[in-house]
C-alpha cells in the first residue's frame, strides 16, 4: 500500500491542530462546536458525536478509502474511537498524548463541572492575557505565540468546552473504554508521540506500550509540542507514517 495516504489531524480540547509546514496531503477539520461549527448546540457535542462528524468529513473529502489519523489530547481519544467504530476508514493512528484514563482528563473534567457562568469567566480571564495563558503549556514561550493563543481562544465558546469536558469524563470513565482502545491497537498500527516534559503525566498503560507500533518523545517539549517545535513534531509524524 502507498505511504502517501492523506492525513487527518484531530485537534484537542481547545484550539486547532493545523501543523505548519506539513506538506503531504492532509486536512485539519473543525470538530463540532469549534471554528466553523461553533453554532452546534451543546447537546450535540460529545465524543461519539465527534466520531460521526469525522466520518462524514472523511467520507466527503476522501471517499471510502482509508486515511491516517493524528489525534492530539482529547483528539487522540476521538481518533481511537473513530478507528474502533469505522476501522475501514483508518490505516494508521498517531496518538499524541491522547486520553487513556480519567487521570488524563484533569482539565477537561474540571471545565465540565463548571457552571455556564464559571466557564465564561474562565475564558474571559484567558482572553485578557492570551500569552500568559498559553505560556503555561509551552516550554519556551515566545511573543509570536500570543497570536496563536488569541486564535485558539476564539476557536470555541465556553459552552463547547463544558460539553466536551462532560463527555470526556463519561466516555473515558466507562468500564469498557480500555477494552475499546486495546481492540484498536490489535487492529491498527498505533504510534505514541509525547513531549519530554509532559510524558510522565500521560497515563499510558503497559499493554499499550507493548502493543504500539512505535513510541517517540520529543525533546524539550511539553503537551503542546506542536508549538514548542513544529518542525520536529511534523517530522516525527512523517517518520511514523512512512514506516
C-alpha distance (Angstrom), angle and dihedral (degrees) to the residues before:
residue distance angle dihedral
X1 . . .
X2 3.80 . .
X3 3.77 117.2 .
X4 3.81 91.6 -142.1
X5 3.78 99.0 85.1
X6 3.80 113.9 141.8
X7 3.79 116.7 -95.0
X8 3.80 122.9 -134.8
X9 3.81 114.1 -154.2
X10 3.82 113.7 -153.5
X11 3.79 114.3 -159.4
X12 3.77 125.1 -140.7
X13 3.78 136.9 -119.8
X14 3.79 94.7 -54.9
X15 3.79 134.5 19.1
X16 3.78 128.2 -0.4
X17 3.79 141.0 -61.2
X18 3.79 101.4 -137.9
X19 3.80 101.9 149.4
X20 3.79 108.1 -150.2
X21 3.76 114.2 -135.0
X22 3.81 96.5 16.4
X23 3.79 97.4 142.2
X24 3.81 101.7 -179.9
X25 3.83 120.4 91.9
X26 3.78 107.8 -72.6
X27 3.79 146.8 140.5
X28 3.80 133.3 -150.2
X29 3.81 106.0 -161.2
X30 3.78 124.1 -166.4
X31 3.78 111.9 -114.7
X32 3.79 122.1 -132.2
X33 3.79 109.2 -68.6
X34 3.81 93.1 22.8
X35 3.80 134.6 96.2
X36 3.78 111.2 -30.7
X37 3.82 89.1 6.1
X38 3.82 96.6 54.4
X39 3.79 90.7 117.5
X40 3.81 92.4 65.5
X41 3.82 108.5 121.9
X42 3.81 114.5 -108.7
X43 3.81 92.4 -119.7
X44 3.83 88.7 62.2
X45 3.80 92.9 52.8
X46 3.79 114.2 93.8
X47 3.78 138.2 118.0
X48 3.83 92.3 -99.2
X49 3.79 88.2 47.4
X50 3.80 90.2 52.5
X51 3.81 89.4 52.3
X52 3.81 90.5 56.9
X53 3.79 90.8 44.3
X54 3.82 90.1 53.9
X55 3.79 92.8 47.2
X56 3.79 89.7 55.7
X57 3.80 91.2 46.7
X58 3.80 95.5 48.1
X59 3.79 92.1 45.4
X60 3.80 92.7 50.0
X61 3.82 95.4 43.6
X62 3.81 103.2 35.2
X63 3.79 107.1 15.0
X64 3.79 123.4 -136.3
X65 3.80 96.7 -38.8
X66 3.81 119.3 107.0
X67 3.80 124.7 -95.6
X68 3.78 134.2 -163.8
X69 3.79 115.3 -113.0
X70 3.80 131.1 -148.9
X71 3.81 115.2 -171.1
X72 3.79 125.9 -176.7
X73 3.81 123.6 -154.8
X74 3.82 107.7 -43.9
X75 3.80 85.0 5.4
X76 3.80 86.9 62.1
X77 3.79 89.6 58.6
X78 3.81 90.2 48.0
X79 3.82 90.2 49.6
X80 3.80 91.0 54.0
X81 3.80 93.1 46.5
X82 3.80 90.0 48.3
X83 3.82 91.1 52.1
X84 3.79 90.4 48.3
X85 3.80 94.2 49.7
X86 3.81 97.3 38.8
X87 3.82 106.9 23.3
X88 3.80 92.2 162.5
X89 3.80 90.3 64.8
X90 3.80 94.5 56.5
X91 3.80 133.8 70.4
X92 3.81 103.5 168.8
X93 3.79 137.2 -2.7
X94 3.79 131.1 -148.1
X95 3.80 107.2 -159.7
X96 3.82 108.0 -158.9
X97 3.80 105.3 -164.0
X98 3.78 89.9 -46.5
X99 3.80 122.1 176.1
X100 3.80 113.5 -82.4
X101 3.81 98.2 160.7
X102 3.79 140.9 10.5
X103 3.81 87.3 -95.6
X104 3.82 87.7 69.3
X105 3.81 89.8 58.8
X106 3.80 98.2 65.4
X107 3.83 96.4 128.1
X108 3.79 99.9 32.0
X109 3.81 89.8 48.6
X110 3.80 92.0 52.1
X111 3.82 91.4 50.1
X112 3.79 90.5 47.7
X113 3.81 89.1 58.6
X114 3.81 93.2 52.4
X115 3.77 123.9 103.3
X116 3.82 116.2 -119.4
X117 3.81 90.0 -102.1
X118 3.80 92.5 49.5
X119 3.80 92.1 49.8
X120 3.81 91.9 48.3
X121 3.79 90.6 49.6
X122 3.81 90.6 50.6
X123 3.79 92.4 52.8
X124 3.81 91.4 46.6
X125 3.82 89.5 54.2
X126 3.79 91.4 50.7
X127 3.80 92.4 47.3
X128 3.81 91.8 50.6
X129 3.81 89.7 65.7
X130 3.81 108.9 13.7
X131 3.80 96.0 171.3
X132 3.80 91.5 54.6
X133 3.80 89.7 50.0
X134 3.79 96.3 51.9
X135 3.81 93.4 38.9
X136 3.78 88.9 71.2
X137 3.81 90.5 65.9
X138 3.79 104.4 40.7
X139 3.79 129.3 72.5
X140 3.80 99.2 -134.9
X141 3.82 112.4 21.6
X142 3.80 113.2 -147.3
X143 3.82 130.1 -171.5
X144 3.81 93.6 -113.9
X145 3.81 89.4 63.5
X146 3.79 89.4 72.2
X147 3.81 89.5 75.0
X148 3.80 90.3 47.3
X149 3.79 90.3 51.2
X150 3.81 92.4 49.3
X151 3.79 90.2 51.8
X152 3.79 93.8 46.2
X153 3.80 93.8 47.9
X154 3.80 90.4 50.9
X155 3.80 92.6 49.6
X156 3.81 96.3 84.2
X157 3.80 139.9 15.5
X158 3.78 121.9 -118.3
X159 3.81 89.3 -107.6
X160 3.81 89.6 65.0
X161 3.80 91.4 52.7
X162 3.79 91.9 49.7
X163 3.81 91.9 50.8
X164 3.80 92.9 45.7
X165 3.79 92.5 46.5
X166 3.79 91.5 52.7
X167 3.80 91.9 48.2
X168 3.81 93.2 47.1
X169 3.81 89.3 57.2
X170 3.80 93.5 45.3
X171 3.80 94.6 46.2
X172 3.79 102.9 39.2
X173 3.79 91.8 39.1
X174 3.79 92.2 56.7
X175 3.80 114.6 113.1
X176 3.82 90.8 -126.0
X177 3.82 96.4 51.5
X178 3.81 96.6 91.9
X179 3.80 91.0 48.7
X180 3.81 90.2 51.4
X181 3.79 91.0 52.8
X182 3.78 92.2 47.8
X183 3.80 90.7 52.6
X184 3.81 89.0 54.9
X185 3.81 90.7 52.1
X186 3.81 88.6 51.0
X187 3.82 93.2 52.5
X188 3.80 103.6 35.2
X189 3.79 139.0 35.1
X190 3.81 104.4 -104.1
X191 3.80 120.4 -166.9
X192 3.80 123.6 -161.8
X193 3.80 120.4 -142.7
X194 3.80 124.0 -178.3
X195 3.79 143.6 160.5
X196 3.79 121.4 -107.9
X197 3.80 93.4 -124.1
X198 3.80 96.7 44.6
X199 3.81 102.4 37.3
X200 3.81 94.1 92.4
X201 3.79 89.7 58.1
X202 3.81 93.3 52.0
X203 3.79 109.2 96.9
X204 3.80 100.1 -144.5
X205 3.82 109.8 167.5
X206 3.79 120.5 -130.5
X207 3.79 92.7 -112.8
X208 3.82 90.4 57.8
X209 3.80 91.2 52.4
X210 3.80 89.7 50.6
X211 3.80 95.1 47.1
X212 3.80 101.5 38.4
X213 3.80 119.3 111.2
X214 3.80 91.6 -137.5
X215 3.78 141.0 -7.0
X216 3.80 124.8 -157.3
X217 3.80 134.5 169.8
X218 3.81 120.2 -157.4
X219 3.80 112.9 -134.3
X220 3.81 120.2 -122.5
X221 3.79 91.8 10.9
X222 3.78 138.4 114.1
X223 3.79 137.4 -164.7
X224 3.82 91.3 -55.3
X225 3.79 91.5 52.0
X226 3.80 92.1 151.0
X227 3.81 86.5 67.7
X228 3.80 95.2 41.1
X229 3.80 93.0 55.5
X230 3.78 116.2 -6.6
X231 3.82 92.1 178.3
X232 3.81 93.9 55.6
X233 3.81 91.0 41.9
X234 3.80 92.5 53.0
X235 3.81 92.5 44.0
X236 3.81 92.4 52.3
X237 3.79 91.6 52.7
X238 3.79 91.7 48.8
X239 3.81 91.6 50.4
X240 3.79 91.4 52.0
X241 3.79 95.0 47.9
X242 3.81 94.1 45.0
X243 3.80 94.3 57.3
